[in-house]
Amino acid sequence: MGSAVTGWGSALPSLRVDNNALSQVVDTSHEWIAKRTGIHSRHIAVDEDATTLGTQACAQALEVAELGAGQIDLLICTTSTADALLPSQAALIRARLGASNAVCFDLNAACAGCVYALSTAHSLLQTMPNMKRALVVGAECMSRIVDWTDRATCVLFGDGAGAVVLERSDNDRGVLACALRNEDDVDDVLRCDQIYSCDPPFSADGVIPCTQEQIAANAEAEGVGLEQALANAHCTGKAPLVRMKGRDVFKFATRVIPQMLQEACHQAGVSVEELDLVIPHQANERIISNAAKKLGLPLERFHRIIQETGNTSSASVLMALAHAYQQGCIQPGQLVGLVGFGAGLTAGAVVLRA
Ligand code: ACO
């Protein structure tokens, strides 16, 4: 039994921001960004959010698979930039889509989320008798957590969503093998802290450092309203933004892409050379070409959309996979390798037969 990809879709926000537009925001240039990353433009969600983008990608995937939303048993959303902490992003998409029979949850494995989510969906389809059809969606609004004053990171990321339908199949089509790996990020090479704007009104020893009476008295003394004084007392206003040591991420990525692809191919009983197409995480054109070289594969075998999308984190592999299907780059029976890496540090690969 396998889990076959029977539908695919993707969505981009309507606003396209090219490198020249970015050079008006930070001290950079089209030449620098294009040469060092391969990125020419990215899309930024202004009117959209992760729910609208994710739902759009899922609806497209359902249309290709010729399924109704009610026929989906499982919906996994991979994201690091969900619209809400509660409920899950998957629950928001499920409701918007009308996938009222789906069990749903989020999965965060940073940019490698796509391969983690596909592996999880595949496992559940193989082991849960009542689960036959799954939607795996990556929906990211990276523009929410990017430091727009840091030219070394803000030029890299974009927003978007990608989705696939996976269906349990009785033939040899579909997911053949999955390989996942984690390494501790001991040097904090990639990190974005959480938005918790409220401080609980207790200290570690249980003492209440700032009672409501004290806040009210302070408010009166300072001449500010009570509401404002309460907000000042309990809100830290920390800004959670992506911090990255680019060169270290680069080294990690170019080491693990070949390793993970080789591991997944080994498990599938095929060689890397047999892969007809590789869909890598779209983080940097130079990372992709470096990995292709290490594997001894022609760069043309690596499907790339990064020029137009930038790095859309966990949505990127799903978006590139949908693009490859839409462009006719994947034919039935062909072998496809998906590979991702990200904060954590996470890495993984999936080998499937189309
Ligand atoms: N425009 C112009 N100059 C810049 C820019 C910019 N946008 N960004 C950095 N520079 C400058 C630096 O200030 C530095 O200047 P200096 O020499 O005067 O100090 C110079 O360019 C070189 O900087 P480096 O950081 O050494 O440049 P590098 O060649 O390493 O490229 C990059 C930086 C593109 C970030 C690269 O390291 C990279 O791609 N790393 C991987 C990043 C990545 O993929 N992250 C995400 C993966 S995981 C995930 O998807 C969440």
Residues whose N, C-alpha, C, O or C-beta is under 5 A from the ligand:
A	BS01	ACO	D27 T28 S29 W32 R36 C111 R151 A152 V155 G246 R247 V249 F250 A283 N284 N311 S313 F341 G342 A343
